[in-house]
Amino acid sequence: MRFWQSSPSPASHTGQLTASAALTAIRAPANTEGARSDWSASGCTIYEVSSLRRIGRALLAFCLVIVAGTVGYVILGFGFVDALYQTITTITTVGFREVHPLSTVGVFFTMALILMGVGTALYTFGVLLEGLIEGHLRQQLERRRMDRKIGRMTGHFIICGWGRVGRASVLYLDALGKQVVVVDRDPARLQGVDYPTLVGDVTDDSILEAAGIGRAHALIAALNTDADNVYVTLSSRALRPDLVIIARARTEESKAKLLRAGANRAVNPQLIGGRRMAAFALQPHVAEFLDVVMHDETLDYRIEEIKITPASSLVGRCLADTALGLTTGALVLAIRTASGQFIANPAPDTRLDPDAILIVLGTSAQLRSVRCHVDPGPMTGVDA
């Protein structure tokens, strides 16, 4: 049995939309679900950065006062340690006696140091206390730790938009042990999220780069509007021509635009949900089996795609010669050729060509065995 399915790939997008044309072409309906406030993201970030700058400037001023006081006392004849000690006790108003008797010049210098240093010290301590109480310093330190964690990721998944679709995608990927980075412009929506997150407008290239798009395996654009998803797709494809991009489409008309913009797949969640509900009404057992195999993490059975590389020992052999079913126990449901043709329930004499994709059903152990037969080197394949 043979049938064809269109398989748009990044390399074949000869008619890709420009950013302005794509955004002008889309007239998505207004979305009232999960509206995001732009000011909250930018305002919160600017305020935290401003607080850190105040802390940095206050510490710099405090250090300069200490240096100036120490140098002044050294000029007055103090040793370095004595000069530093005298400066600290003076600007912190501790009030110990002078280390050495002061001349008239020393007295005037000390008065000037008190007037300048005490105010600086009080301001510095106040700024530090404010940062600690309001949590900006802690938040920024956590942000930097998270940025370092994201910087170490490779082969991860970038989820754009923390709505119902984005949340469901993250939960599924996390159940399969995949690394994810969640990006949303509303910090309130990311509160309490247990995954690495970034607050910012994902249509900005700098945010995508901060999310590690150069090292990511795939990007899922699950924003609220088709216009935003088209823009993210265009930007992501420009930054990474080989990136796997899955985009959410709110309408059927938008799917073609998203594919022309560079998405590998455009998915309409409402359409898929409606079809699954109809399938449960017509063929409940078949629909439930597919639903369990595809989405139930507690079941050991999985459907997985495994690519036959040009270096594989199976290249040029027919399916019967490989004896994959007998040796591994897995079931080859279909084969997708390099041209995009699906061969469902392939015949035993089906030839395996380079870059063909095997669609295999089996347990985790059986699928690992198939991967070893296809490529004895590093295991390949993506859990479905």
C-alpha positions as CSV (number, residue, x, y, z in Angstrom):
1,M,0.0,0.0,0.0
2,R,1.5,3.3,-1.0
3,F,0.3,6.9,-0.5
4,W,1.9,10.3,-0.6
5,Q,2.1,13.1,2.0
6,S,3.6,16.5,1.4
7,S,6.7,16.9,3.4
8,P,7.9,20.5,3.3
9,S,11.5,20.8,4.3
10,P,13.6,23.9,5.0
11,A,15.7,23.3,1.9
12,S,12.6,23.2,-0.4
13,H,11.1,26.5,0.7
14,T,12.0,28.4,-2.4
15,G,8.9,30.6,-2.0
16,Q,9.5,31.6,1.6
17,L,7.7,34.7,2.8
18,T,9.4,37.8,3.8
19,A,8.7,39.0,7.3
20,S,6.6,42.0,6.2
21,A,4.7,40.0,3.6
22,A,4.0,37.2,6.0
23,L,2.7,39.4,8.7
24,T,0.6,41.5,6.3
25,A,-0.9,38.3,4.8
26,I,-2.2,37.0,8.1
27,R,-5.4,38.4,9.6
28,A,-5.7,36.2,12.7
29,P,-8.8,36.6,14.9
30,A,-8.3,38.4,18.2
31,N,-7.3,36.0,20.9
32,T,-8.8,36.6,24.4
33,E,-7.2,33.6,25.9
34,G,-4.1,34.1,28.0
35,A,-3.4,37.6,26.8
36,R,0.1,38.7,27.7
37,S,1.1,42.1,29.0
38,D,4.2,43.5,27.2
39,W,4.9,46.1,29.8
40,S,5.2,43.6,32.6
41,A,8.1,41.7,31.0
42,S,10.1,44.8,29.9
43,G,9.3,46.8,33.0
44,C,10.3,44.0,35.4
45,T,13.5,43.4,33.5
46,I,14.5,47.1,33.3
47,Y,13.8,47.6,37.0
48,E,15.9,44.6,38.0
49,V,18.8,45.8,35.8
50,S,18.5,49.3,37.2
51,S,18.6,47.9,40.8
52,L,21.8,46.0,39.9
53,R,23.4,49.0,38.4
54,R,22.6,51.0,41.5
55,I,24.2,48.3,43.7
56,G,27.3,48.3,41.4
57,R,27.7,52.0,41.4
58,A,27.2,52.2,45.2
59,L,29.9,49.5,45.7
60,L,32.2,51.3,43.3
61,A,31.8,54.6,45.1
62,F,32.4,52.9,48.5
63,C,35.6,51.3,47.2
64,L,36.8,54.6,45.8
65,V,36.3,56.3,49.2
66,I,38.3,53.5,50.9
67,V,41.1,53.8,48.3
68,A,41.2,57.6,48.6
69,G,41.2,57.5,52.4
70,T,43.9,54.9,52.5
71,V,46.1,56.8,50.1
72,G,45.6,60.0,52.1
73,Y,46.6,58.5,55.4
74,V,49.6,56.9,53.7
75,I,50.7,60.3,52.5
76,L,50.2,61.6,56.1
77,G,52.8,59.0,57.2
78,F,50.7,56.0,58.2
79,G,51.6,52.5,57.2
80,F,49.3,50.7,54.6
81,V,47.5,48.5,57.2
82,D,47.2,51.4,59.7
83,A,45.9,53.7,56.9
84,L,43.3,51.1,55.8
85,Y,42.2,50.5,59.4
86,Q,41.9,54.2,60.1
87,T,39.8,54.7,56.9
88,I,37.4,51.9,57.7
89,T,36.9,52.9,61.3
90,T,36.3,56.5,60.1
91,I,33.8,56.0,57.4
92,T,31.8,53.3,59.3
93,T,31.6,55.7,62.4
94,V,33.0,53.0,64.7
95,G,34.7,55.7,66.6
96,F,38.0,54.1,67.8
97,R,40.9,56.3,68.7
98,E,43.3,57.4,66.0
99,V,46.1,54.9,65.2
100,H,48.6,57.7,65.2
101,P,48.3,61.3,66.4
102,L,47.0,63.6,63.6
103,S,48.4,66.9,62.5
104,T,46.3,69.8,61.5
105,V,46.3,68.6,57.9
106,G,45.3,65.1,59.1
107,V,42.4,66.5,61.1
108,F,41.0,68.4,58.1
109,F,41.5,65.3,55.9
110,T,39.7,63.1,58.5
111,M,36.8,65.6,58.6
112,A,36.5,65.6,54.8
113,L,36.7,61.8,54.8
114,I,33.9,61.6,57.4
115,L,31.6,64.0,55.4
116,M,32.2,62.1,52.1
117,G,32.6,58.5,53.4
118,V,29.8,58.2,55.9
119,G,27.2,59.2,53.4
120,T,28.6,56.9,50.8
121,A,28.7,54.0,53.3
122,L,25.2,54.6,54.4
123,Y,23.9,54.8,50.8
124,T,25.8,51.6,49.8
125,F,24.4,49.7,52.8
126,G,20.9,51.0,52.0
127,V,21.0,49.9,48.4
128,L,22.3,46.5,49.3
129,L,19.6,46.1,52.0
130,E,16.9,47.2,49.5
131,G,18.1,44.7,46.9
132,L,18.1,41.9,49.4
133,I,14.7,42.7,50.9
134,E,12.9,43.2,47.6
135,G,14.6,40.1,46.1
136,H,16.1,41.8,43.0
137,L,19.6,40.6,43.8
138,R,18.4,37.0,44.4
139,Q,16.4,37.1,41.2
140,Q,19.3,38.3,39.2
141,L,21.6,35.7,40.7
142,E,19.1,33.0,39.9
143,R,18.8,34.4,36.4
144,R,22.5,34.2,35.8
145,R,22.6,30.6,37.1
146,M,19.7,29.7,34.7
147,D,21.5,31.4,31.8
148,R,24.6,29.4,32.5
149,K,22.5,26.2,32.6
150,I,20.9,27.1,29.2
151,G,24.3,27.9,27.8
152,R,25.4,24.3,28.6
153,M,22.4,22.7,26.8
154,T,22.8,21.0,23.5
155,G,20.1,19.3,21.4
156,H,17.3,20.8,23.5
157,F,13.8,22.0,22.6
158,I,12.8,25.7,22.7
159,I,9.1,26.2,23.5
160,C,7.8,29.7,22.6
161,G,4.8,30.6,24.6
162,W,3.7,29.1,28.0
163,G,0.0,28.6,27.2
164,R,-2.0,25.4,27.1
165,V,-0.3,24.2,24.0
166,G,3.2,25.1,25.1
167,R,2.6,23.5,28.5
168,A,1.4,20.3,27.0
169,S,4.4,20.1,24.7
170,V,6.8,20.6,27.6
171,L,5.2,18.0,29.8
172,Y,5.4,15.4,27.0
173,L,9.0,16.2,26.2
174,D,10.0,16.2,29.8
175,A,8.4,12.8,30.2
176,L,10.7,11.5,27.5
177,G,13.7,13.0,29.2
178,K,14.3,15.8,26.8
179,Q,15.7,19.2,27.8
180,V,13.5,22.2,27.2
181,V,13.7,26.0,27.5
182,V,10.5,27.9,27.9
183,V,10.3,31.5,26.5
184,D,7.4,33.9,27.3
185,R,7.1,37.6,27.4
186,D,5.0,37.6,30.6
187,P,7.0,36.9,33.8
188,A,3.8,36.2,35.7
189,R,3.1,33.2,33.5
190,L,6.6,31.8,34.2
191,Q,6.3,32.0,38.0
192,G,6.8,28.6,39.5
193,V,7.8,26.9,36.3
194,D,10.2,24.1,37.0
195,Y,12.0,24.3,33.7
196,P,14.7,26.7,32.4
197,T,12.9,29.9,31.3
198,L,13.5,33.1,29.6
199,V,11.4,36.3,29.9
200,G,11.3,38.3,26.7
201,D,9.8,38.8,23.3
202,V,10.6,35.7,21.3
203,T,10.3,37.6,18.1
204,D,13.6,39.3,19.1
205,D,16.6,37.4,17.7
206,S,18.6,38.1,20.8
207,I,16.1,36.2,22.9
208,L,16.3,33.2,20.5
209,E,20.0,33.3,20.7
210,A,19.9,33.5,24.5
211,A,17.7,30.4,24.4
212,G,20.4,28.5,22.6
213,I,18.9,28.3,19.2
214,G,22.3,27.6,17.7
215,R,22.5,24.4,19.7
216,A,18.9,23.4,19.8
217,H,17.3,20.4,18.2
218,A,13.9,21.9,17.6
219,L,11.7,24.9,18.2
220,I,8.0,24.8,18.9
221,A,6.2,28.1,18.2
222,A,3.0,28.0,20.3
223,L,2.3,31.8,20.6
224,N,-1.2,33.2,20.7
225,T,-1.4,34.7,17.2
226,D,-0.5,33.3,13.8
227,A,1.3,36.6,13.0
228,D,3.7,36.0,16.0
229,N,4.2,32.4,15.0
230,V,5.1,33.4,11.4
231,Y,7.5,36.0,12.6
232,V,9.2,33.5,15.0
233,T,9.4,30.9,12.3
234,L,11.0,33.4,9.9
235,S,13.5,34.6,12.5
236,S,14.4,31.0,13.6
237,R,14.8,29.7,10.0
238,A,17.1,32.7,9.3
239,L,19.2,31.9,12.3
240,R,19.2,28.1,11.9
241,P,18.5,26.8,8.4
242,D,18.7,23.2,9.6
243,L,16.5,23.7,12.7
244,V,13.3,21.6,13.2
245,I,10.5,24.1,13.5
246,I,6.9,23.1,14.6
247,A,4.5,26.0,14.5
248,R,0.9,26.3,15.9
249,A,-1.7,27.4,13.4
250,R,-5.0,28.8,14.7
251,T,-6.7,28.5,11.3
252,E,-6.3,26.3,8.2
253,E,-5.4,29.3,6.1
254,S,-2.4,30.0,8.2
255,K,-0.9,26.6,7.8
256,A,0.3,27.2,4.3
257,K,1.8,30.6,5.3
258,L,3.7,29.0,8.2
259,L,5.1,26.3,5.9
260,R,6.2,28.9,3.4
261,A,7.8,30.9,6.2
262,G,10.0,27.9,7.0
263,A,8.2,25.6,9.4
264,N,8.7,21.9,9.0
265,R,5.2,21.3,10.3
266,A,2.2,23.5,11.0
267,V,-0.3,22.1,13.5
268,N,-3.8,23.2,14.3
269,P,-4.6,21.9,17.8
270,Q,-8.3,22.5,17.4
271,L,-8.5,20.6,14.2
272,I,-6.5,17.6,15.6
273,G,-8.6,17.6,18.8
274,G,-11.8,17.6,16.8
275,R,-10.7,14.7,14.6
276,R,-9.6,12.7,17.6
277,M,-13.0,13.2,19.3
278,A,-14.7,12.0,16.1
279,A,-12.3,9.0,15.9
280,F,-13.2,8.1,19.5
281,A,-16.9,8.2,18.5
282,L,-16.4,6.1,15.4
283,Q,-13.7,3.7,16.3
284,P,-13.0,4.0,20.1
285,H,-10.7,1.0,20.4
286,V,-8.4,2.0,17.5
287,A,-8.3,5.6,18.7
288,E,-7.6,4.6,22.3
289,F,-4.8,2.2,21.2
290,L,-3.1,5.0,19.2
291,D,-3.6,7.4,22.0
292,V,-2.1,5.1,24.6
293,V,0.9,4.1,22.4
294,M,1.6,7.7,21.4
295,H,1.0,9.6,24.7
296,D,0.9,7.2,27.7
297,E,4.3,7.4,29.3
298,T,3.4,4.5,31.6
299,L,3.2,2.0,28.7
300,D,6.4,0.4,27.6
301,Y,5.3,0.3,23.9
302,R,6.3,3.1,21.7
303,I,6.3,4.2,18.1
304,E,9.6,5.5,17.0
305,E,11.1,6.7,13.7
306,I,14.6,5.4,12.9
307,K,16.6,6.8,10.0
308,I,18.7,4.6,7.8
309,T,21.9,6.5,7.2
310,P,24.0,6.0,4.0
311,A,26.6,4.2,6.1
312,S,24.1,1.7,7.5
313,S,24.7,-2.0,6.8
314,L,21.0,-2.3,5.8
315,V,21.3,0.0,2.8
316,G,20.4,-1.9,-0.4
317,R,18.9,-4.9,1.4
318,C,15.2,-5.9,1.3
319,L,13.2,-5.9,4.5
320,A,13.0,-9.7,4.6
321,D,16.8,-10.1,4.4
322,T,17.3,-7.8,7.4
323,A,15.0,-10.0,9.6
324,L,14.3,-7.1,11.9
325,G,11.1,-8.5,13.1
326,L,12.5,-11.9,13.9
327,T,15.7,-10.7,15.6
328,T,14.3,-7.7,17.5
329,G,10.6,-8.5,18.0
330,A,9.7,-5.0,16.8
331,L,7.1,-4.4,14.1
332,V,7.9,-2.2,11.1
333,L,4.6,-0.3,10.5
334,A,5.7,1.9,7.6
335,I,8.7,3.1,5.7
336,R,9.1,6.7,4.4
337,T,11.4,7.0,1.5
338,A,13.9,9.9,1.0
339,S,11.4,11.4,-1.5
340,G,8.7,11.6,1.1
341,Q,6.6,8.6,0.0
342,F,5.0,6.5,2.8
343,I,4.9,2.8,2.3
344,A,2.4,1.4,4.9
345,N,2.7,-2.3,6.0
346,P,5.8,-2.7,3.7
347,A,6.1,-6.0,1.8
348,P,9.1,-8.3,2.7
349,D,10.8,-7.5,-0.7
350,T,10.7,-3.7,0.0
351,R,14.2,-2.3,-0.6
352,L,15.8,-0.1,2.1
353,D,17.5,2.9,0.6
354,P,19.7,5.6,2.2
355,D,17.9,8.3,4.2
356,A,14.7,6.2,4.5
357,I,12.8,6.4,7.7
358,L,11.5,3.3,9.5
359,I,8.3,3.7,11.5
360,V,8.6,1.0,14.2
361,L,6.4,-0.2,17.0
362,G,7.9,-2.0,20.0
363,T,9.1,-1.9,23.5
364,S,12.0,0.2,24.6
365,A,14.3,-2.8,24.5
366,Q,13.1,-3.8,21.0
367,L,13.5,-0.3,19.7
368,R,17.0,-0.2,21.0
369,S,17.8,-3.4,19.3
370,V,16.4,-2.0,16.0
371,R,18.6,1.0,16.3
372,C,21.6,-1.2,16.9
373,H,20.8,-3.2,13.7
374,V,20.3,0.0,11.7
375,D,23.4,1.8,13.0
376,P,25.8,0.0,15.2
377,G,27.4,3.3,16.2
378,P,25.6,6.0,18.2
379,M,21.9,5.3,18.6
380,T,19.5,7.4,16.5
381,G,15.8,8.0,16.5
382,V,13.2,10.1,18.2
383,D,10.5,8.8,20.5
384,A,7.1,9.4,19.2
